[in-house]
Amino acid sequence: MKCCGGTSWLRLSRTLRNVSHRADLFAILLLNLYRARFWCRYICPLGALLGVAAKNPIVRLQRNDEICNNCRLCVTDCQGGANPDIAEGWKPSECFYC
């Protein structure tokens, strides 16, 4: 079946689907500006599984205030964005025990 001056419905459907995928990708990139690692934190199923596993870990990262000199090296090395340098702001669900 033809529509729109010779373009088939299937071709139009594919075009709309591509536009939709690009809009989704663009939206996720914009949401990363709002919250770092937005995909990993809120949408990715693997991120959710790791977060659940990190809620009650066998081994937990602890900060020793007597040794810590606030050099913030732990923040630059933390790939999970768990903020290990701030005791109140530390998020154990985002700690991957690197």
C-alpha positions in Angstrom: 0.0 0.0 0.0 1.4 3.4 -1.0 1.0 6.7 0.8 2.5 10.1 0.8 3.3 10.3 -2.9 4.8 6.8 -3.3 6.3 6.1 0.1 5.2 2.7 1.6 3.8 2.4 5.1 6.6 0.1 6.0 9.2 2.7 5.0 7.3 5.4 6.9 7.2 3.1 9.9 10.9 2.6 9.9 11.6 6.3 9.6 9.4 7.1 12.6 11.0 4.3 14.6 14.5 5.7 13.8 13.3 9.2 14.8 11.9 7.8 18.0 15.2 6.0 18.9 17.2 9.1 18.2 14.8 11.1 20.4 15.2 8.6 23.2 19.0 8.7 23.0 18.9 12.5 23.0 16.6 12.6 26.0 19.0 10.2 27.9 21.9 12.4 27.1 20.1 15.5 28.3 19.1 13.7 31.5 22.8 13.0 32.1 23.2 16.7 32.4 20.6 16.7 35.2 22.1 13.7 37.0 25.4 12.1 36.3 25.2 8.5 35.0 21.5 8.7 34.7 21.3 5.6 32.5 23.3 3.5 35.0 21.4 4.7 38.0 17.8 4.7 36.9 17.3 2.7 33.6 20.0 0.1 33.2 18.9 -3.4 34.5 22.5 -4.3 35.3 22.8 -1.1 37.4 19.7 -2.0 39.3 21.0 -5.5 40.0 24.3 -4.1 41.2 22.5 -1.6 43.4 20.4 -4.4 45.0 23.5 -6.5 45.6 25.3 -3.5 47.1 22.6 -2.7 49.6 23.6 -5.6 51.9 27.2 -6.5 51.0 29.3 -9.1 52.7 32.3 -6.6 52.8 31.5 -2.9 53.2 33.8 0.0 52.5 34.6 2.1 55.7 36.2 5.4 56.1 38.9 5.8 58.8 38.8 9.4 59.9 42.1 9.1 61.7 44.0 8.2 58.6 42.0 10.2 56.0 43.6 13.6 55.1 40.9 14.6 52.7 43.1 14.3 49.6 40.0 13.2 47.6 41.9 10.5 45.7 39.1 8.1 46.5 36.6 10.4 44.7 38.8 10.5 41.5 39.2 6.7 41.5 35.5 5.9 42.3 33.9 4.9 39.0 30.5 4.3 40.6 30.0 7.9 41.7 29.4 6.7 45.3 31.2 9.8 46.9 33.3 7.9 49.4 34.9 11.0 50.8 31.7 12.3 52.4 30.4 10.2 55.3 26.8 11.6 55.0 26.8 11.6 51.2 28.2 8.1 50.7 25.9 5.9 48.7 26.7 2.2 49.4 24.2 1.1 46.6 26.5 2.8 44.1 29.7 1.3 45.4 31.2 -1.4 43.2 34.2 -2.2 45.4 36.8 -1.4 42.8 
